[in-house]
Amino acid sequence: MRIGAARADRLASPAERRMSPLAGLQRASANDMMELATDTPSAPQHVAAILRLERAVDPARVRDVLSARLPAVPRLRQRLTRAPLGGGRPVWVDDPRFDITRHLAVRSAPPPGDQAALLEVAAAAATAPLPRNRPLWSVTVVTDLVDGSTALVLVLHHVLADGIGGLAALASLVDGAPPAPPRTFPAHAPTPSALWIDATRGRIQTLTALPHLPRLVRAAAAELQLGTHHGPSACSLNQPIGPRRRLAVTSVPLTELAGLAHHHEATINDVLLTAVAGALTAVLHDRRETVDSFVISVPVSKRQDASSTELGNQVGVIPVQVPAGGRPDDRLAAVAASTQAARRSPGRGASAPLLAFGFRLLARLGVFAFFVNHQRLVTTFVTNLRGPSTPMTLGGARLTEIIPISSISGNITVAFAALSYAGTLTVTVIADPDHCPDLPRITTALHDELNQLLNTLRANDPNDPQRWDRIDGQTLAHREGKSRPPAFP
């Protein structure tokens, strides 16, 4: 769809014509466009989360709650529209035909209605196409769970938001969120002349920034560690994937991981990367394969937080080389040293512009699919987000669990998404079951690796200030004074 001058002028009121023609104009960024360019039917660029509620909630109640909260997240009622020739990148405009019922679905969990059944529904929802002619999101209400509760599967196209942006959107949809400021909906689309003026200004700013280009390229190369480490060992974990997905989940108390990370002068993400490498090593051993190391792609955001009115993507990548062998605590020390060096590089997320340019160029040349299907740069993806530290409610029902879901693409047959919420770190393993059939083994090995790391700390440091007691199967951490906050990247 293109914006026509006659239509825009017909919709604009005299008062709005006197306003700045650029007021409220929001474009897709270069990183947003990368998400569109790399989206394929077999590997859609979606981010998702399962929100488990403590009890049954009627789907109509969910619809009413979301309908009342949507004005706080304008992007959820907007669609991406192409600008006319010379008008720059696509622009976000309000969808005058927005209807929340087109974004909601109700699914009954297949018998027996347990977590595996819920994950099956979520995998299907997370990979279902999102029509480009409407706002790019969906919510599936999952009923008939074995415990009588309800779950929601929230799916966003990555062009809408990265992980931090997705959490900002969620925070505006739950109970207790501040009300949205008054706003006319639908707002009028920008005129072609306004788009041309804005695009011209952007091109001038790009030209004035050219003297800084060498510095930006050096910062991007430093974050990507170009030329500083070898690629991963070749293994069967890397092979072109198909469209099917399966999910499995494990969780661990967040306070324990924070204590372990602090003890090793590491971050929780370092602990997670170490455990992932151990799990992959165990699975490859079962497949009679031996590798020396893995390279794990870790997204790093240029921002620490986001607002519900400014979503989008501002994410670079740090490739972390993780040894496959050795004792878990030695591997953790090696990972911590590697990531500390990466974090000292100038500018978080500095690689984002370079990645956006490179991937969009490959897509334009028609070779992106070949590149990602045959790349030998990374073994897997690991994302890790810091979620809310206290429980949230939606429609009066407490959210007992948030399960993150990321995407896989190219020749990455298995990936990992972690999210902390209310004292628990939940890790979801995402795999193509046709090319990585041993998902249960990977998940069990990951859980065992995390516990092995924690048990090493308990055994080696019984007098450490962070002491662990087991009470009725739940782990509690005792420390004098205030506890140290979790160490995230």
Secondary structure, DSSP 4 states (H G I P E B T S, - for coil): -B--HHHHHHH--HHHHTS-TTTT--B--HHHHHHHHT-BTTB--EEEEEEEESS---HHHHHHHHHHHGGGSGGGGEEEEBPPTTS-S-EEEE-TT--GGGGEEEEEPPTT-SHHHHHHHHHHHHHS---TTS-SEEEEEEE--TTS--EEEEEEETTTB-HHHHHHHHHHHSTTPPPPPP--SSPPPPPHHHHHHHHHHHHHHHHHTGGGHHHHHHHHHHHHTTTTSPPPPP-TTBS---S--EEEEEEEEHHHHHHHHHHTT--HHHHHHHHHHHHHHHHHHHTT---SEEEEEEEEES-S--BTTB-B--EEEEEEEEESSS-HHHHHHHHHHHHHHHHTSSSTTTTHHHHHHHHHHHHHHT-HHHHHHH--S-SEEEEEEE--SS--EETTEEEEEEEEE----TTB-EEEEEEEETTEEEEEEEE-TTT---HHHHHHHHHHHHHHHHHHHHHH-TTSSSEEEEETTEEEEE-SSSPPPP---
